[in-house]
Amino acid sequence: MDTIIESRPLQIKLADGTQIKGEVNLNRGNGYDRLSDLVGDYHENFLTVFNATLHHEHQTAPDIYQTILINKSHILYAIPEDDLD
């Protein structure tokens, strides 16, 4: 069975000031068709972000990861990238 990924670019800011740009998969079933549904659902404690770039407050070069897991309790906000244009 093939899994179809419906990626959505986003920007996240964490409580420690770290900013993350990456993508999430909205094709998760259970009514996850918006970014707010995925981030706001606390049945899952972690948000999976792929193609992620982390910008730490006091670091000049960003860290780049293929996939990271973010504890949702550390997220201050998450914004869809297309809303930033």
PDB file of N, CA, C and O in Angstrom:
ATOM      1  N   MET A   1       0.835  -1.174   0.000  1.00  0.00           N
ATOM      2  CA  MET A   1       0.000   0.000   0.000  1.00  0.00           C
ATOM      3  C   MET A   1       0.883   1.242   0.000  1.00  0.00           C
ATOM      4  O   MET A   1       1.766   1.375   0.848  1.00  0.00           O
ATOM      5  N   ASP A   2       0.653   2.155  -0.946  1.00  0.00           N
ATOM      6  CA  ASP A   2       1.431   3.377  -1.046  1.00  0.00           C
ATOM      7  C   ASP A   2       0.847   4.442  -0.123  1.00  0.00           C
ATOM      8  O   ASP A   2      -0.367   4.639  -0.068  1.00  0.00           O
ATOM      9  N   THR A   3       1.719   5.114   0.587  1.00  0.00           N
ATOM     10  CA  THR A   3       1.308   6.224   1.431  1.00  0.00           C
ATOM     11  C   THR A   3       1.538   7.519   0.676  1.00  0.00           C
ATOM     12  O   THR A   3       2.640   7.779   0.194  1.00  0.00           O
ATOM     13  N   ILE A   4       0.507   8.321   0.576  1.00  0.00           N
ATOM     14  CA  ILE A   4       0.603   9.595  -0.117  1.00  0.00           C
ATOM     15  C   ILE A   4       0.851  10.680   0.921  1.00  0.00           C
ATOM     16  O   ILE A   4       0.113  10.807   1.898  1.00  0.00           O
ATOM     17  N   ILE A   5       1.900  11.459   0.692  1.00  0.00           N
ATOM     18  CA  ILE A   5       2.237  12.540   1.605  1.00  0.00           C
ATOM     19  C   ILE A   5       1.699  13.847   1.054  1.00  0.00           C
ATOM     20  O   ILE A   5       1.952  14.201  -0.097  1.00  0.00           O
ATOM     21  N   GLU A   6       0.957  14.555   1.882  1.00  0.00           N
ATOM     22  CA  GLU A   6       0.474  15.892   1.546  1.00  0.00           C
ATOM     23  C   GLU A   6       1.255  16.859   2.429  1.00  0.00           C
ATOM     24  O   GLU A   6       0.849  17.167   3.550  1.00  0.00           O
ATOM     25  N   SER A   7       2.380  17.332   1.906  1.00  0.00           N
ATOM     26  CA  SER A   7       3.256  18.162   2.726  1.00  0.00           C
ATOM     27  C   SER A   7       2.780  19.606   2.753  1.00  0.00           C
ATOM     28  O   SER A   7       2.180  20.117   1.807  1.00  0.00           O
ATOM     29  N   ARG A   8       3.074  20.233   3.874  1.00  0.00           N
ATOM     30  CA  ARG A   8       2.731  21.648   4.058  1.00  0.00           C
ATOM     31  C   ARG A   8       3.938  22.335   4.683  1.00  0.00           C
ATOM     32  O   ARG A   8       4.361  21.954   5.774  1.00  0.00           O
ATOM     33  N   PRO A   9       4.509  23.352   4.007  1.00  0.00           N
ATOM     34  CA  PRO A   9       5.639  24.066   4.599  1.00  0.00           C
ATOM     35  C   PRO A   9       5.175  24.942   5.762  1.00  0.00           C
ATOM     36  O   PRO A   9       4.087  25.518   5.733  1.00  0.00           O
ATOM     37  N   LEU A  10       6.028  25.028   6.786  1.00  0.00           N
ATOM     38  CA  LEU A  10       5.666  25.820   7.945  1.00  0.00           C
ATOM     39  C   LEU A  10       6.898  26.396   8.611  1.00  0.00           C
ATOM     40  O   LEU A  10       8.029  25.988   8.348  1.00  0.00           O
ATOM     41  N   GLN A  11       6.641  27.356   9.479  1.00  0.00           N
ATOM     42  CA  GLN A  11       7.673  27.938  10.329  1.00  0.00           C
ATOM     43  C   GLN A  11       7.189  27.797  11.757  1.00  0.00           C
ATOM     44  O   GLN A  11       6.029  28.076  12.065  1.00  0.00           O
ATOM     45  N   ILE A  12       8.099  27.357  12.638  1.00  0.00           N
ATOM     46  CA  ILE A  12       7.774  27.125  14.042  1.00  0.00           C
ATOM     47  C   ILE A  12       8.733  27.934  14.899  1.00  0.00           C
ATOM     48  O   ILE A  12       9.917  28.047  14.580  1.00  0.00           O
ATOM     49  N   LYS A  13       8.225  28.491  15.977  1.00  0.00           N
ATOM     50  CA  LYS A  13       9.097  29.110  16.976  1.00  0.00           C
ATOM     51  C   LYS A  13       8.899  28.359  18.282  1.00  0.00           C
ATOM     52  O   LYS A  13       7.774  28.144  18.733  1.00  0.00           O
ATOM     53  N   LEU A  14      10.028  27.961  18.886  1.00  0.00           N
ATOM     54  CA  LEU A  14      10.007  27.229  20.154  1.00  0.00           C
ATOM     55  C   LEU A  14      10.209  28.181  21.328  1.00  0.00           C
ATOM     56  O   LEU A  14      10.646  29.318  21.149  1.00  0.00           O
ATOM     57  N   ALA A  15       9.894  27.715  22.509  1.00  0.00           N
ATOM     58  CA  ALA A  15       9.989  28.519  23.726  1.00  0.00           C
ATOM     59  C   ALA A  15      11.405  29.019  23.982  1.00  0.00           C
ATOM     60  O   ALA A  15      11.574  30.078  24.587  1.00  0.00           O
ATOM     61  N   ASP A  16      12.428  28.289  23.540  1.00  0.00           N
ATOM     62  CA  ASP A  16      13.820  28.716  23.763  1.00  0.00           C
ATOM     63  C   ASP A  16      14.322  29.679  22.690  1.00  0.00           C
ATOM     64  O   ASP A  16      15.496  30.047  22.698  1.00  0.00           O
ATOM     65  N   GLY A  17      13.451  30.093  21.765  1.00  0.00           N
ATOM     66  CA  GLY A  17      13.821  31.033  20.716  1.00  0.00           C
ATOM     67  C   GLY A  17      14.224  30.384  19.409  1.00  0.00           C
ATOM     68  O   GLY A  17      14.377  31.078  18.404  1.00  0.00           O
ATOM     69  N   THR A  18      14.398  29.081  19.392  1.00  0.00           N
ATOM     70  CA  THR A  18      14.758  28.370  18.167  1.00  0.00           C
ATOM     71  C   THR A  18      13.642  28.514  17.133  1.00  0.00           C
ATOM     72  O   THR A  18      12.464  28.356  17.452  1.00  0.00           O
ATOM     73  N   GLN A  19      14.025  28.813  15.898  1.00  0.00           N
ATOM     74  CA  GLN A  19      13.063  28.867  14.805  1.00  0.00           C
ATOM     75  C   GLN A  19      13.335  27.718  13.858  1.00  0.00           C
ATOM     76  O   GLN A  19      14.486  27.415  13.544  1.00  0.00           O
ATOM     77  N   ILE A  20      12.275  27.086  13.409  1.00  0.00           N
ATOM     78  CA  ILE A  20      12.376  25.909  12.551  1.00  0.00           C
ATOM     79  C   ILE A  20      11.545  26.147  11.301  1.00  0.00           C
ATOM     80  O   ILE A  20      10.393  26.574  11.377  1.00  0.00           O
ATOM     81  N   LYS A  21      12.142  25.866  10.155  1.00  0.00           N
ATOM     82  CA  LYS A  21      11.403  25.857   8.896  1.00  0.00           C
ATOM     83  C   LYS A  21      11.473  24.435   8.369  1.00  0.00           C
ATOM     84  O   LYS A  21      12.531  23.807   8.399  1.00  0.00           O
ATOM     85  N   GLY A  22      10.353  23.933   7.889  1.00  0.00           N
ATOM     86  CA  GLY A  22      10.320  22.583   7.365  1.00  0.00           C
ATOM     87  C   GLY A  22       8.949  22.258   6.814  1.00  0.00           C
ATOM     88  O   GLY A  22       8.177  23.148   6.459  1.00  0.00           O
ATOM     89  N   GLU A  23       8.660  20.977   6.747  1.00  0.00           N
ATOM     90  CA  GLU A  23       7.383  20.514   6.198  1.00  0.00           C
ATOM     91  C   GLU A  23       6.783  19.474   7.131  1.00  0.00           C
ATOM     92  O   GLU A  23       7.500  18.738   7.809  1.00  0.00           O
ATOM     93  N   VAL A  24       5.453  19.427   7.153  1.00  0.00           N
ATOM     94  CA  VAL A  24       4.725  18.393   7.881  1.00  0.00           C
ATOM     95  C   VAL A  24       3.794  17.687   6.912  1.00  0.00           C
ATOM     96  O   VAL A  24       3.434  18.238   5.872  1.00  0.00           O
ATOM     97  N   ASN A  25       3.409  16.476   7.252  1.00  0.00           N
ATOM     98  CA  ASN A  25       2.483  15.696   6.435  1.00  0.00           C
ATOM     99  C   ASN A  25       1.073  15.875   6.983  1.00  0.00           C
ATOM    100  O   ASN A  25       0.775  15.447   8.098  1.00  0.00           O
ATOM    101  N   LEU A  26       0.213  16.504   6.200  1.00  0.00           N
ATOM    102  CA  LEU A  26      -1.177  16.685   6.622  1.00  0.00           C
ATOM    103  C   LEU A  26      -2.054  15.485   6.299  1.00  0.00           C
ATOM    104  O   LEU A  26      -3.174  15.399   6.804  1.00  0.00           O
ATOM    105  N   ASN A  27      -1.590  14.575   5.489  1.00  0.00           N
ATOM    106  CA  ASN A  27      -2.364  13.388   5.117  1.00  0.00           C
ATOM    107  C   ASN A  27      -2.207  12.326   6.200  1.00  0.00           C
ATOM    108  O   ASN A  27      -1.511  11.329   6.007  1.00  0.00           O
ATOM    109  N   ARG A  28      -2.852  12.546   7.327  1.00  0.00           N
ATOM    110  CA  ARG A  28      -2.695  11.664   8.472  1.00  0.00           C
ATOM    111  C   ARG A  28      -3.998  10.982   8.872  1.00  0.00           C
ATOM    112  O   ARG A  28      -4.013  10.168   9.796  1.00  0.00           O
ATOM    113  N   GLY A  29      -5.067  11.299   8.199  1.00  0.00           N
ATOM    114  CA  GLY A  29      -6.350  10.722   8.575  1.00  0.00           C
ATOM    115  C   GLY A  29      -6.888  11.408   9.812  1.00  0.00           C
ATOM    116  O   GLY A  29      -6.335  12.413  10.259  1.00  0.00           O
ATOM    117  N   ASN A  30      -7.936  10.885  10.357  1.00  0.00           N
ATOM    118  CA  ASN A  30      -8.536  11.392  11.599  1.00  0.00           C
ATOM    119  C   ASN A  30      -8.829  12.890  11.569  1.00  0.00           C
ATOM    120  O   ASN A  30      -8.757  13.547  12.608  1.00  0.00           O
ATOM    121  N   GLY A  31      -9.155  13.441  10.405  1.00  0.00           N
ATOM    122  CA  GLY A  31      -9.536  14.842  10.315  1.00  0.00           C
ATOM    123  C   GLY A  31      -8.386  15.829  10.279  1.00  0.00           C
ATOM    124  O   GLY A  31      -8.615  17.033  10.396  1.00  0.00           O
ATOM    125  N   TYR A  32      -7.163  15.361  10.122  1.00  0.00           N
ATOM    126  CA  TYR A  32      -6.018  16.264  10.032  1.00  0.00           C
ATOM    127  C   TYR A  32      -5.936  16.836   8.632  1.00  0.00           C
ATOM    128  O   TYR A  32      -5.250  16.277   7.776  1.00  0.00           O
ATOM    129  N   ASP A  33      -6.617  17.933   8.384  1.00  0.00           N
ATOM    130  CA  ASP A  33      -6.513  18.546   7.072  1.00  0.00           C
ATOM    131  C   ASP A  33      -6.031  19.991   7.159  1.00  0.00           C
ATOM    132  O   ASP A  33      -5.943  20.681   6.144  1.00  0.00           O
ATOM    133  N   ARG A  34      -5.718  20.451   8.379  1.00  0.00           N
ATOM    134  CA  ARG A  34      -5.177  21.794   8.586  1.00  0.00           C
ATOM    135  C   ARG A  34      -3.976  21.706   9.520  1.00  0.00           C
ATOM    136  O   ARG A  34      -3.875  20.792  10.339  1.00  0.00           O
ATOM    137  N   LEU A  35      -3.085  22.653   9.388  1.00  0.00           N
ATOM    138  CA  LEU A  35      -1.926  22.700  10.259  1.00  0.00           C
ATOM    139  C   LEU A  35      -2.343  22.826  11.720  1.00  0.00           C
ATOM    140  O   LEU A  35      -1.751  22.188  12.590  1.00  0.00           O
ATOM    141  N   SER A  36      -3.349  23.637  11.992  1.00  0.00           N
ATOM    142  CA  SER A  36      -3.795  23.817  13.381  1.00  0.00           C
ATOM    143  C   SER A  36      -4.335  22.515  13.975  1.00  0.00           C
ATOM    144  O   SER A  36      -4.206  22.289  15.178  1.00  0.00           O
ATOM    145  N   ASP A  37      -4.937  21.658  13.147  1.00  0.00           N
ATOM    146  CA  ASP A  37      -5.406  20.359  13.634  1.00  0.00           C
ATOM    147  C   ASP A  37      -4.236  19.497  14.079  1.00  0.00           C
ATOM    148  O   ASP A  37      -4.296  18.840  15.118  1.00  0.00           O
ATOM    149  N   LEU A  38      -3.180  19.504  13.290  1.00  0.00           N
ATOM    150  CA  LEU A  38      -2.013  18.670  13.558  1.00  0.00           C
ATOM    151  C   LEU A  38      -1.245  19.168  14.780  1.00  0.00           C
ATOM    152  O   LEU A  38      -0.875  18.374  15.645  1.00  0.00           O
ATOM    153  N   VAL A  39      -1.003  20.469  14.856  1.00  0.00           N
ATOM    154  CA  VAL A  39      -0.239  21.030  15.970  1.00  0.00           C
ATOM    155  C   VAL A  39      -1.050  21.009  17.264  1.00  0.00           C
ATOM    156  O   VAL A  39      -0.499  20.774  18.339  1.00  0.00           O
ATOM    157  N   GLY A  40      -2.338  21.251  17.164  1.00  0.00           N
ATOM    158  CA  GLY A  40      -3.174  21.351  18.348  1.00  0.00           C
ATOM    159  C   GLY A  40      -3.666  20.040  18.925  1.00  0.00           C
ATOM    160  O   GLY A  40      -4.242  20.035  20.013  1.00  0.00           O
ATOM    161  N   ASP A  41      -3.463  18.928  18.237  1.00  0.00           N
ATOM    162  CA  ASP A  41      -3.921  17.634  18.736  1.00  0.00           C
ATOM    163  C   ASP A  41      -2.915  17.091  19.748  1.00  0.00           C
ATOM    164  O   ASP A  41      -1.804  16.704  19.386  1.00  0.00           O
ATOM    165  N   TYR A  42      -3.311  17.067  21.006  1.00  0.00           N
ATOM    166  CA  TYR A  42      -2.389  16.609  22.051  1.00  0.00           C
ATOM    167  C   TYR A  42      -2.532  15.124  22.355  1.00  0.00           C
ATOM    168  O   TYR A  42      -2.059  14.661  23.394  1.00  0.00           O
ATOM    169  N   HIS A  43      -3.175  14.372  21.466  1.00  0.00           N
ATOM    170  CA  HIS A  43      -3.146  12.911  21.584  1.00  0.00           C
ATOM    171  C   HIS A  43      -1.768  12.402  21.184  1.00  0.00           C
ATOM    172  O   HIS A  43      -1.337  11.332  21.612  1.00  0.00           O
ATOM    173  N   GLU A  44      -1.085  13.188  20.357  1.00  0.00           N
ATOM    174  CA  GLU A  44       0.294  12.903  19.977  1.00  0.00           C
ATOM    175  C   GLU A  44       1.147  14.027  20.552  1.00  0.00           C
ATOM    176  O   GLU A  44       0.897  15.198  20.270  1.00  0.00           O
ATOM    177  N   ASN A  45       2.145  13.685  21.349  1.00  0.00           N
ATOM    178  CA  ASN A  45       2.963  14.689  22.014  1.00  0.00           C
ATOM    179  C   ASN A  45       4.012  15.314  21.113  1.00  0.00           C
ATOM    180  O   ASN A  45       4.540  16.381  21.427  1.00  0.00           O
ATOM    181  N   PHE A  46       4.322  14.662  19.990  1.00  0.00           N
ATOM    182  CA  PHE A  46       5.396  15.131  19.135  1.00  0.00           C
ATOM    183  C   PHE A  46       4.900  15.437  17.725  1.00  0.00           C
ATOM    184  O   PHE A  46       3.995  14.781  17.210  1.00  0.00           O
ATOM    185  N   LEU A  47       5.510  16.439  17.120  1.00  0.00           N
ATOM    186  CA  LEU A  47       5.226  16.822  15.745  1.00  0.00           C
ATOM    187  C   LEU A  47       6.426  16.417  14.899  1.00  0.00           C
ATOM    188  O   LEU A  47       7.558  16.785  15.212  1.00  0.00           O
ATOM    189  N   THR A  48       6.189  15.667  13.838  1.00  0.00           N
ATOM    190  CA  THR A  48       7.258  15.248  12.936  1.00  0.00           C
ATOM    191  C   THR A  48       7.408  16.288  11.839  1.00  0.00           C
ATOM    192  O   THR A  48       6.453  16.601  11.128  1.00  0.00           O
ATOM    193  N   VAL A  49       8.622  16.820  11.709  1.00  0.00           N
ATOM    194  CA  VAL A  49       8.936  17.814  10.685  1.00  0.00           C
ATOM    195  C   VAL A  49      10.053  17.256   9.821  1.00  0.00           C
ATOM    196  O   VAL A  49      11.061  16.776  10.339  1.00  0.00           O
ATOM    197  N   PHE A  50       9.882  17.315   8.514  1.00  0.00           N
ATOM    198  CA  PHE A  50      10.937  16.834   7.621  1.00  0.00           C
ATOM    199  C   PHE A  50      11.451  17.989   6.768  1.00  0.00           C
ATOM    200  O   PHE A  50      10.809  19.033   6.649  1.00  0.00           O
ATOM    201  N   ASN A  51      12.645  17.771   6.169  1.00  0.00           N
ATOM    202  CA  ASN A  51      13.344  18.833   5.431  1.00  0.00           C
ATOM    203  C   ASN A  51      13.462  20.073   6.315  1.00  0.00           C
ATOM    204  O   ASN A  51      13.141  21.184   5.894  1.00  0.00           O
ATOM    205  N   ALA A  52      13.927  19.865   7.542  1.00  0.00           N
ATOM    206  CA  ALA A  52      13.917  20.906   8.569  1.00  0.00           C
ATOM    207  C   ALA A  52      15.234  21.663   8.645  1.00  0.00           C
ATOM    208  O   ALA A  52      16.316  21.089   8.525  1.00  0.00           O
ATOM    209  N   THR A  53      15.110  22.962   8.845  1.00  0.00           N
ATOM    210  CA  THR A  53      16.243  23.845   9.097  1.00  0.00           C
ATOM    211  C   THR A  53      16.006  24.510  10.445  1.00  0.00           C
ATOM    212  O   THR A  53      14.982  25.162  10.646  1.00  0.00           O
ATOM    213  N   LEU A  54      16.956  24.347  11.374  1.00  0.00           N
ATOM    214  CA  LEU A  54      16.847  24.926  12.707  1.00  0.00           C
ATOM    215  C   LEU A  54      17.767  26.128  12.815  1.00  0.00           C
ATOM    216  O   LEU A  54      18.957  26.046  12.513  1.00  0.00           O
ATOM    217  N   HIS A  55      17.205  27.236  13.247  1.00  0.00           N
ATOM    218  CA  HIS A  55      17.959  28.465  13.463  1.00  0.00           C
ATOM    219  C   HIS A  55      17.939  28.746  14.958  1.00  0.00           C
ATOM    220  O   HIS A  55      16.940  29.231  15.489  1.00  0.00           O
ATOM    221  N   HIS A  56      19.046  28.441  15.642  1.00  0.00           N
ATOM    222  CA  HIS A  56      19.155  28.717  17.074  1.00  0.00           C
ATOM    223  C   HIS A  56      19.474  30.197  17.259  1.00  0.00           C
ATOM    224  O   HIS A  56      20.114  30.807  16.404  1.00  0.00           O
ATOM    225  N   GLU A  57      19.031  30.772  18.368  1.00  0.00           N
ATOM    226  CA  GLU A  57      19.178  32.206  18.603  1.00  0.00           C
ATOM    227  C   GLU A  57      20.613  32.709  18.491  1.00  0.00           C
ATOM    228  O   GLU A  57      20.852  33.736  17.855  1.00  0.00           O
ATOM    229  N   HIS A  58      21.560  32.020  19.084  1.00  0.00           N
ATOM    230  CA  HIS A  58      22.938  32.514  19.130  1.00  0.00           C
ATOM    231  C   HIS A  58      23.874  31.689  18.252  1.00  0.00           C
ATOM    232  O   HIS A  58      25.044  31.505  18.587  1.00  0.00           O
ATOM    233  N   GLN A  59      23.363  31.201  17.145  1.00  0.00           N
ATOM    234  CA  GLN A  59      24.160  30.381  16.235  1.00  0.00           C
ATOM    235  C   GLN A  59      24.051  30.987  14.845  1.00  0.00           C
ATOM    236  O   GLN A  59      22.951  31.292  14.383  1.00  0.00           O
ATOM    237  N   THR A  60      25.188  31.162  14.175  1.00  0.00           N
ATOM    238  CA  THR A  60      25.159  31.821  12.867  1.00  0.00           C
ATOM    239  C   THR A  60      24.696  30.891  11.749  1.00  0.00           C
ATOM    240  O   THR A  60      23.895  31.296  10.907  1.00  0.00           O
ATOM    241  N   ALA A  61      25.183  29.662  11.728  1.00  0.00           N
ATOM    242  CA  ALA A  61      24.804  28.713  10.675  1.00  0.00           C
ATOM    243  C   ALA A  61      23.658  27.821  11.163  1.00  0.00           C
ATOM    244  O   ALA A  61      23.707  27.317  12.286  1.00  0.00           O
ATOM    245  N   PRO A  62      22.639  27.622  10.344  1.00  0.00           N
ATOM    246  CA  PRO A  62      21.526  26.764  10.761  1.00  0.00           C
ATOM    247  C   PRO A  62      21.917  25.288  10.732  1.00  0.00           C
ATOM    248  O   PRO A  62      22.840  24.891  10.021  1.00  0.00           O
ATOM    249  N   ASP A  63      21.207  24.493  11.508  1.00  0.00           N
ATOM    250  CA  ASP A  63      21.339  23.036  11.472  1.00  0.00           C
ATOM    251  C   ASP A  63      20.282  22.504  10.518  1.00  0.00           C
ATOM    252  O   ASP A  63      19.141  22.966  10.530  1.00  0.00           O
ATOM    253  N   ILE A  64      20.658  21.531   9.688  1.00  0.00           N
ATOM    254  CA  ILE A  64      19.734  20.971   8.695  1.00  0.00           C
ATOM    255  C   ILE A  64      19.534  19.495   8.998  1.00  0.00           C
ATOM    256  O   ILE A  64      20.496  18.751   9.193  1.00  0.00           O
ATOM    257  N   TYR A  65      18.263  19.080   9.035  1.00  0.00           N
ATOM    258  CA  TYR A  65      17.911  17.694   9.341  1.00  0.00           C
ATOM    259  C   TYR A  65      16.906  17.175   8.320  1.00  0.00           C
ATOM    260  O   TYR A  65      16.063  17.921   7.823  1.00  0.00           O
ATOM    261  N   GLN A  66      17.009  15.904   8.020  1.00  0.00           N
ATOM    262  CA  GLN A  66      16.035  15.267   7.142  1.00  0.00           C
ATOM    263  C   GLN A  66      14.693  15.130   7.870  1.00  0.00           C
ATOM    264  O   GLN A  66      13.638  15.394   7.293  1.00  0.00           O
ATOM    265  N   THR A  67      14.743  14.718   9.137  1.00  0.00           N
ATOM    266  CA  THR A  67      13.533  14.558   9.947  1.00  0.00           C
ATOM    267  C   THR A  67      13.848  14.883  11.395  1.00  0.00           C
ATOM    268  O   THR A  67      14.883  14.471  11.918  1.00  0.00           O
ATOM    269  N   ILE A  68      12.952  15.628  12.051  1.00  0.00           N
ATOM    270  CA  ILE A  68      13.084  15.881  13.481  1.00  0.00           C
ATOM    271  C   ILE A  68      11.721  15.692  14.138  1.00  0.00           C
ATOM    272  O   ILE A  68      10.683  15.802  13.486  1.00  0.00           O
ATOM    273  N   LEU A  69      11.738  15.410  15.423  1.00  0.00           N
ATOM    274  CA  LEU A  69      10.525  15.326  16.232  1.00  0.00           C
ATOM    275  C   LEU A  69      10.555  16.471  17.228  1.00  0.00           C
ATOM    276  O   LEU A  69      11.552  16.672  17.922  1.00  0.00           O
ATOM    277  N   ILE A  70       9.467  17.219  17.299  1.00  0.00           N
ATOM    278  CA  ILE A  70       9.385  18.369  18.192  1.00  0.00           C
ATOM    279  C   ILE A  70       8.308  18.107  19.233  1.00  0.00           C
ATOM    280  O   ILE A  70       7.174  17.765  18.897  1.00  0.00           O
ATOM    281  N   ASN A  71       8.673  18.270  20.495  1.00  0.00           N
ATOM    282  CA  ASN A  71       7.700  18.149  21.575  1.00  0.00           C
ATOM    283  C   ASN A  71       6.744  19.340  21.465  1.00  0.00           C
ATOM    284  O   ASN A  71       7.178  20.490  21.533  1.00  0.00           O
ATOM    285  N   LYS A  72       5.460  19.072  21.298  1.00  0.00           N
ATOM    286  CA  LYS A  72       4.477  20.126  21.065  1.00  0.00           C
ATOM    287  C   LYS A  72       4.364  21.101  22.224  1.00  0.00           C
ATOM    288  O   LYS A  72       3.955  22.246  22.028  1.00  0.00           O
ATOM    289  N   SER A  73       4.717  20.670  23.421  1.00  0.00           N
ATOM    290  CA  SER A  73       4.619  21.572  24.572  1.00  0.00           C
ATOM    291  C   SER A  73       5.652  22.697  24.509  1.00  0.00           C
ATOM    292  O   SER A  73       5.549  23.654  25.276  1.00  0.00           O
ATOM    293  N   HIS A  74       6.645  22.611  23.618  1.00  0.00           N
ATOM    294  CA  HIS A  74       7.671  23.637  23.472  1.00  0.00           C
ATOM    295  C   HIS A  74       7.377  24.614  22.328  1.00  0.00           C
ATOM    296  O   HIS A  74       8.130  25.563  22.112  1.00  0.00           O
ATOM    297  N   ILE A  75       6.286  24.382  21.602  1.00  0.00           N
ATOM    298  CA  ILE A  75       5.951  25.234  20.455  1.00  0.00           C
ATOM    299  C   ILE A  75       5.202  26.479  20.929  1.00  0.00           C
ATOM    300  O   ILE A  75       4.153  26.384  21.566  1.00  0.00           O
ATOM    301  N   LEU A  76       5.770  27.666  20.599  1.00  0.00           N
ATOM    302  CA  LEU A  76       5.067  28.919  20.876  1.00  0.00           C
ATOM    303  C   LEU A  76       4.045  29.198  19.785  1.00  0.00           C
ATOM    304  O   LEU A  76       2.898  29.551  20.059  1.00  0.00           O
ATOM    305  N   TYR A  77       4.493  29.029  18.523  1.00  0.00           N
ATOM    306  CA  TYR A  77       3.567  29.188  17.412  1.00  0.00           C
ATOM    307  C   TYR A  77       4.071  28.426  16.193  1.00  0.00           C
ATOM    308  O   TYR A  77       5.256  28.111  16.079  1.00  0.00           O
ATOM    309  N   ALA A  78       3.149  28.140  15.293  1.00  0.00           N
ATOM    310  CA  ALA A  78       3.451  27.498  14.017  1.00  0.00           C
ATOM    311  C   ALA A  78       2.653  28.228  12.942  1.00  0.00           C
ATOM    312  O   ALA A  78       1.446  28.424  13.078  1.00  0.00           O
ATOM    313  N   ILE A  79       3.339  28.628  11.876  1.00  0.00           N
ATOM    314  CA  ILE A  79       2.710  29.413  10.810  1.00  0.00           C
ATOM    315  C   ILE A  79       2.943  28.695   9.478  1.00  0.00           C
ATOM    316  O   ILE A  79       4.077  28.323   9.176  1.00  0.00           O
ATOM    317  N   PRO A  80       1.902  28.494   8.686  1.00  0.00           N
ATOM    318  CA  PRO A  80       2.112  27.960   7.339  1.00  0.00           C
ATOM    319  C   PRO A  80       2.989  28.937   6.549  1.00  0.00           C
ATOM    320  O   PRO A  80       2.751  30.144   6.573  1.00  0.00           O
ATOM    321  N   GLU A  81       3.992  28.419   5.856  1.00  0.00           N
ATOM    322  CA  GLU A  81       4.931  29.263   5.103  1.00  0.00           C
ATOM    323  C   GLU A  81       4.219  30.126   4.066  1.00  0.00           C
ATOM    324  O   GLU A  81       4.618  31.271   3.855  1.00  0.00           O
ATOM    325  N   ASP A  82       3.179  29.614   3.415  1.00  0.00           N
ATOM    326  CA  ASP A  82       2.507  30.405   2.378  1.00  0.00           C
ATOM    327  C   ASP A  82       1.763  31.587   2.977  1.00  0.00           C
ATOM    328  O   ASP A  82       1.411  32.510   2.242  1.00  0.00           O
ATOM    329  N   ASP A  83       1.508  31.598   4.293  1.00  0.00           N
ATOM    330  CA  ASP A  83       0.867  32.731   4.948  1.00  0.00           C
ATOM    331  C   ASP A  83       1.858  33.861   5.228  1.00  0.00           C
ATOM    332  O   ASP A  83       1.448  34.963   5.592  1.00  0.00           O
ATOM    333  N   LEU A  84       3.161  33.598   5.062  1.00  0.00           N
ATOM    334  CA  LEU A  84       4.181  34.606   5.344  1.00  0.00           C
ATOM    335  C   LEU A  84       4.467  35.501   4.152  1.00  0.00           C
ATOM    336  O   LEU A  84       5.113  36.537   4.306  1.00  0.00           O
ATOM    337  N   ASP A  85       4.004  35.130   2.972  1.00  0.00           N
ATOM    338  CA  ASP A  85       4.270  35.924   1.762  1.00  0.00           C
ATOM    339  C   ASP A  85       3.445  37.183   1.726  1.00  0.00           C
ATOM    340  O   ASP A  85       3.548  37.962   0.778  1.00  0.00           O
TER     341      ASP A  85
END
